[in-house]
Amino acid sequence: MKNTFLPFAIMALVMIASVQGQYASCTDWAADSGVTFTEAEAQVIESAHNYCESLDITQHYSWTNSAVVALEIVFDSQTYIESYYDSLTFSYTDISGEAQTMSFSGSSFSSFILEASEFDITFHSDSSVDYWGYSFTA
């Protein structure tokens, strides 16, 4: 019997490996200032895994395609940031012109709709422990 699922499984493994291997080190991640995307396609945005301690990183992401007016943010189930001491903050101006911020910490990250085509993320970590970090699709 021919295994029709094997090509899909291999493709999924290749995709996961390429996403998780985005940064070779925390230095590479800290130097990344963000990206401007021209296509209206979902993008994976993530930290280094594990992230490093004593960091304050701000990155800007934007979609210039006029079809993008809102973004659904869906976190990877592995996302974990030290509770209370480390944080991931989204900052953006919503479609009504109001400045918005949302901060996350710990391991319970809920998906949400960001009513904008661009945002900043700020990641802060203290000098103690570090965990897996974050990964989300926008």
Secondary structure, 3 states (H helix, E strand, C coil): CCCCCHHHHHHHHHHHHHHHCCCCCHHHHHHCCEEEECCCCCCEEECCCCCCCCEEEEEEEEECCCCCCCEEEEECCCCEECCCCCEEEEEEECCCCCEEEEEECECCCCCEEECCCEEEEEEEECCCCCCCECEEEC
